[in-house]
């Protein structure tokens, strides 16, 4: 799927690392983005250390994929949210591959005018990812649908006064 001039890979359809390597003749991408953060589902070890032992702030799997997917000397951009606790991130791989990490949280207020201009000009089409409209009165059910990724929910739109 393409969105905003970027190639988007659905981890439920592909092994992300294998697909990135395949499409780049084994070299890896120049740049990969983690836009998910610590809320990604990890393996059993991630779940136990995060939820049962409180040793890490979520799963590092969404950050591991771009680290493993970029070429040596590549760049990994992190806009996904991570907690302040230790996360078993592959820092050794970052160093060994000579990667550049770029990270930031979006300055939403500053970006609104530019974002709206991209929507008006057709460069961004929010309808491609907004598949659910949730009345504010049903926000608890809507959050459950979103957090459990039910019915293909990617980004729900909360509609005040729609119920």
Secondary structure, 3 states (H helix, E strand, C coil): CEECCEECCCCCCCCHHHHHHHHCCCCCEEEEEECCECCCCCCHHHHHHHHHCCCCCCCCHHHHHHHHHEEEEEEEEECCECCCCCCCCCHHHHHHHCCEEEECCCCHHHHHHHHHHHHHCCCCCHHHCCCEEEEHHHHHHHHHHHHCCHHHCCCEEEECCCC
